[in-house]
Amino acid sequence: MGAPSPATDQDGEVWVTAGVAAQMLRVNVGTVRRYAAADKIAHARTLGGHTRFLLSDLEALQKRLTRKEPAA
C-alpha cells in the first residue's frame, strides 16, 4: 500500500494530502494545517472529512519560503 496519489478536480487543479504538502514545504503536518487555518494555502475537505491542499498554492508558498534575500 503506497501513498495516496494526488487528485485532480474538474478544472484540472491538482490537490494533495497534508502529508504530501508537509513534505513539499519541509514542515510538520500540523504546520500545514495551521497555514490552512490562516488561509495561507488553499484547502478543501473531502466527503470523508480529509483535508486536501492545492498543489499550485503549495508551489507558490514553497518559492516564497525558499527565496533568499540578497545580502546588504
GURO-174390 format. One record per atom (N, C-alpha, C): residue number from 0; x, y, z. Coordinates in Angstrom, 3 decimals, decimal comma, padded with zeros to 6 digits, always signed. Each point is the difference from the previous one (the first is absolute). Layout:
<atoms>
(atom NUM; (X; Y; Z))
...
</atoms>
This chain:
<atoms>
(atom 0; (+000,842; -001,183; +000,000))
(atom 0; (-000,842; +001,183; +000,000))
(atom 0; (+000,883; +001,241; +000,000))
(atom 1; (-000,091; +000,823; -001,046))
(atom 1; (+000,840; +001,181; -000,119))
(atom 1; (-000,722; +001,257; +000,438))
(atom 2; (+000,664; +001,095; -000,243))
(atom 2; (-000,587; +001,298; +000,338))
(atom 2; (-001,151; +000,304; -000,955))
(atom 3; (-001,011; +000,714; +000,475))
(atom 3; (-001,112; +000,342; -000,887))
(atom 3; (+000,463; +000,909; -001,127))
(atom 4; (-000,535; -000,220; -001,170))
(atom 4; (+000,386; +000,830; -001,134))
(atom 4; (-000,756; +001,322; +000,059))
(atom 5; (+000,576; +001,032; -000,599))
(atom 5; (-000,697; +001,293; -000,025))
(atom 5; (-001,323; -000,118; -000,751))
(atom 6; (-000,945; +000,818; +000,364))
(atom 6; (-001,307; +000,010; -000,658))
(atom 6; (-000,090; +001,244; -000,878))
(atom 7; (-000,619; -000,153; -001,148))
(atom 7; (-000,209; +001,121; -000,911))
(atom 7; (-001,485; +000,298; -000,051))
(atom 8; (-000,354; +001,276; +000,152))
(atom 8; (-001,416; +000,358; -000,038))
(atom 8; (-000,446; +000,268; -001,437))
(atom 9; (-001,258; +000,367; -000,170))
(atom 9; (-000,561; +000,200; -001,338))
(atom 9; (+000,641; +001,163; -000,749))
(atom 10; (+000,644; +000,910; +000,719))
(atom 10; (+000,677; +001,131; -000,633))
(atom 10; (+001,460; -000,318; -000,332))
(atom 11; (+000,430; -001,213; +000,317))
(atom 11; (+001,376; -000,404; -000,262))
(atom 11; (+000,967; +000,359; +001,107))
(atom 12; (-000,514; +000,547; +001,101))
(atom 12; (+000,850; +000,346; +001,142))
(atom 12; (+000,360; -001,281; +000,753))
(atom 13; (+001,244; -000,070; +000,466))
(atom 13; (+000,479; -001,179; +000,721))
(atom 13; (-000,031; +000,291; +001,494))
(atom 14; (-000,597; -000,929; +000,764))
(atom 14; (-000,108; +000,105; +001,449))
(atom 14; (+000,768; -001,150; +000,634))
(atom 15; (+000,735; +000,280; +001,085))
(atom 15; (+000,803; -001,026; +000,667))
(atom 15; (-000,347; -000,072; +001,481))
(atom 16; (+000,451; -001,057; +000,646))
(atom 16; (-000,254; -000,202; +001,423))
(atom 16; (+000,879; +000,911; +000,853))
(atom 17; (-000,324; +000,085; +001,280))
(atom 17; (+000,796; +000,801; +000,928))
(atom 17; (+001,412; -000,551; +000,109))
(atom 18; (+000,143; -001,306; -000,070))
(atom 18; (+001,333; -000,608; +000,071))
(atom 18; (+000,878; +000,396; -001,168))
(atom 19; (-000,563; -000,015; -001,188))
(atom 19; (+000,741; +000,414; -001,196))
(atom 19; (+000,355; +001,480; +000,101))
(atom 20; (-000,961; +000,810; +000,432))
(atom 20; (+000,239; +001,438; +000,157))
(atom 20; (+001,139; +000,241; +000,996))
(atom 21; (-000,010; -000,723; +001,112))
(atom 21; (+001,042; +000,154; +001,016))
(atom 21; (+001,371; -000,377; -000,557))
(atom 22; (+000,065; -001,064; -000,782))
(atom 22; (+001,271; -000,401; -000,606))
(atom 22; (+000,504; +001,064; -000,958))
(atom 23; (-000,895; +000,542; -000,809))
(atom 23; (+000,390; +001,039; -000,955))
(atom 23; (+000,580; +001,222; +000,695))
(atom 24; (-000,643; +000,398; +001,100))
(atom 24; (+000,399; +001,212; +000,704))
(atom 24; (+001,056; -000,256; +001,064))
(atom 25; (+000,298; -001,283; +000,230))
(atom 25; (+000,983; -000,409; +001,018))
(atom 25; (-000,387; +000,503; +001,385))
(atom 26; (-001,283; -000,204; +000,311))
(atom 26; (-000,537; +000,364; +001,308))
(atom 26; (-000,839; -001,158; +000,526))
(atom 27; (-000,452; +000,120; +001,229))
(atom 27; (-000,862; -000,992; +000,618))
(atom 27; (-001,418; +000,132; -000,552))
(atom 28; (-000,738; -001,099; +000,024))
(atom 28; (-001,387; +000,010; -000,475))
(atom 28; (-000,827; +001,033; +000,778))
(atom 29; (+000,265; +000,142; +001,287))
(atom 29; (-000,715; +000,995; +000,809))
(atom 29; (+000,235; +001,420; -000,499))
(atom 30; (+001,194; +000,265; -000,494))
(atom 30; (+000,314; +001,313; -000,549))
(atom 30; (-000,825; +000,256; -001,260))
(atom 31; (-000,127; -001,030; -000,828))
(atom 31; (-000,816; +000,118; -001,213))
(atom 31; (-001,438; +000,325; +000,375))
(atom 32; (-000,503; -000,657; +001,007))
(atom 32; (-001,382; +000,248; +000,436))
(atom 32; (-000,160; +001,430; +000,545))
(atom 33; (+001,024; +000,500; +000,699))
(atom 33; (-000,053; +001,389; +000,485))
(atom 33; (+000,030; +000,986; -001,166))
(atom 34; (+000,818; -000,284; -001,019))
(atom 34; (+000,019; +000,848; -001,194))
(atom 34; (-001,388; +000,036; -000,625))
(atom 35; (-000,649; -001,140; -000,052))
(atom 35; (-001,351; -000,064; -000,584))
(atom 35; (-000,985; +000,799; +000,846))
(atom 36; (+000,084; -000,135; +001,313))
(atom 36; (-000,904; +000,720; +000,890))
(atom 36; (+000,194; +001,514; -000,126))
(atom 37; (+001,231; +000,418; -000,322))
(atom 37; (+000,300; +001,425; -000,171))
(atom 37; (-000,211; +000,452; -001,448))
(atom 38; (-000,543; -000,891; -000,828))
(atom 38; (-000,260; +000,275; -001,423))
(atom 38; (+001,257; +000,366; -000,780))
(atom 39; (+001,136; -000,582; +000,385))
(atom 39; (+001,235; +000,201; -000,758))
(atom 39; (+000,057; -000,934; -001,205))
(atom 40; (-000,735; -001,109; +000,063))
(atom 40; (-000,072; -000,927; -001,127))
(atom 40; (-001,436; -000,469; -000,171))
(atom 41; (-000,378; -000,193; -001,251))
(atom 41; (-001,362; -000,456; -000,289))
(atom 41; (-000,159; -001,437; +000,489))
(atom 42; (-001,169; -000,290; +000,528))
(atom 42; (-000,279; -001,351; +000,464))
(atom 42; (-001,485; -000,288; -000,149))
(atom 43; (-000,308; -001,267; -000,014))
(atom 43; (-001,393; -000,437; -000,121))
(atom 43; (-000,159; -001,290; +000,787))
(atom 44; (-001,209; -000,267; +000,396))
(atom 44; (-000,328; -001,245; +000,704))
(atom 44; (-000,639; -000,979; -000,980))
(atom 45; (+000,408; -001,254; +000,103))
(atom 45; (-000,630; -001,040; -000,804))
(atom 45; (-001,295; -000,418; +000,677))
(atom 46; (-000,800; -000,790; -000,696))
(atom 46; (-001,234; -000,512; +000,605))
(atom 46; (+000,299; -000,844; +001,230))
(atom 47; (+001,172; -000,611; +000,025))
(atom 47; (+000,404; -000,825; +001,141))
(atom 47; (+000,597; +000,806; +001,138))
(atom 48; (+000,088; +001,329; -000,157))
(atom 48; (+000,496; +000,860; +001,070))
(atom 48; (+001,497; +000,246; -000,030))
(atom 49; (+000,703; -000,492; -001,022))
(atom 49; (+001,431; +000,223; -000,106))
(atom 49; (+000,272; +001,351; -000,662))
(atom 50; (+001,127; +000,596; +000,333))
(atom 50; (+000,363; +001,290; -000,569))
(atom 50; (+000,938; -000,217; -001,177))
(atom 51; (-000,228; +000,746; -001,069))
(atom 51; (+000,863; -000,031; -001,169))
(atom 51; (+000,475; +001,420; -000,276))
(atom 52; (+001,210; +000,085; -000,551))
(atom 52; (+000,646; +001,289; -000,226))
(atom 52; (+000,304; +000,186; -001,473))
(atom 53; (-000,188; +001,221; -000,475))
(atom 53; (+000,193; +000,332; -001,401))
(atom 53; (+001,496; +000,048; -000,318))
(atom 54; (+000,424; -000,847; -000,922))
(atom 54; (+001,410; -000,131; -000,335))
(atom 54; (+000,603; +001,319; -000,470))
(atom 55; (-000,702; +000,743; -000,814))
(atom 55; (+000,552; +001,272; -000,510))
(atom 55; (+000,250; +000,992; +001,139))
(atom 56; (-000,865; +000,025; +001,015))
(atom 56; (+000,225; +000,877; +001,154))
(atom 56; (+001,208; -000,457; +000,808))
(atom 57; (+000,155; -001,311; +000,120))
(atom 57; (+001,153; -000,536; +000,731))
(atom 57; (+001,299; +000,361; -000,709))
(atom 58; (+000,008; -000,105; -001,317))
(atom 58; (+001,196; +000,340; -000,769))
(atom 58; (+000,342; +001,476; +000,144))
(atom 59; (-001,016; +000,869; -000,010))
(atom 59; (+000,223; +001,431; +000,176))
(atom 59; (+000,531; +000,297; +001,402))
(atom 60; (-000,578; -000,639; +001,004))
(atom 60; (+000,461; +000,193; +001,372))
(atom 60; (+001,419; -000,524; +000,158))
(atom 61; (+000,292; -001,121; -000,615))
(atom 61; (+001,337; -000,578; +000,057))
(atom 61; (+001,030; +000,989; -000,570))
(atom 62; (-000,337; +000,651; -001,095))
(atom 62; (+000,906; +000,993; -000,586))
(atom 62; (+000,209; +001,177; +000,940))
(atom 63; (-001,088; +000,455; +000,631))
(atom 63; (+000,126; +001,132; +000,937))
(atom 63; (+000,853; -000,381; +001,205))
(atom 64; (-000,142; -001,231; +000,485))
(atom 64; (+000,737; -000,427; +001,176))
(atom 64; (+001,479; -000,216; -000,292))
(atom 65; (+000,316; -000,361; -001,242))
(atom 65; (+001,400; -000,310; -000,332))
(atom 65; (+000,718; +001,153; -000,684))
(atom 66; (-000,739; +001,075; -000,322))
(atom 66; (+000,628; +001,158; -000,640))
(atom 66; (+000,972; +000,646; +000,978))
(atom 67; (+001,180; +000,234; -000,474))
(atom 67; (+001,022; +000,616; +000,850))
(atom 67; (+000,150; +001,468; -000,361))
(atom 68; (+000,050; +000,816; +001,012))
(atom 68; (+000,207; +001,424; -000,205))
(atom 68; (+001,494; +000,246; -000,216))
(atom 69; (+000,361; +000,926; -000,888))
(atom 69; (+001,422; +000,307; -000,210))
(atom 69; (+000,609; +000,627; +001,253))
(atom 70; (+001,251; -000,351; +000,238))
(atom 70; (+000,694; +000,567; +001,158))
(atom 70; (+000,296; +001,472; -000,233))
(atom 71; (-000,129; +000,784; +001,043))
(atom 71; (+000,224; +001,451; -000,136))
(atom 71; (+001,450; +000,337; +000,177))
</atoms>
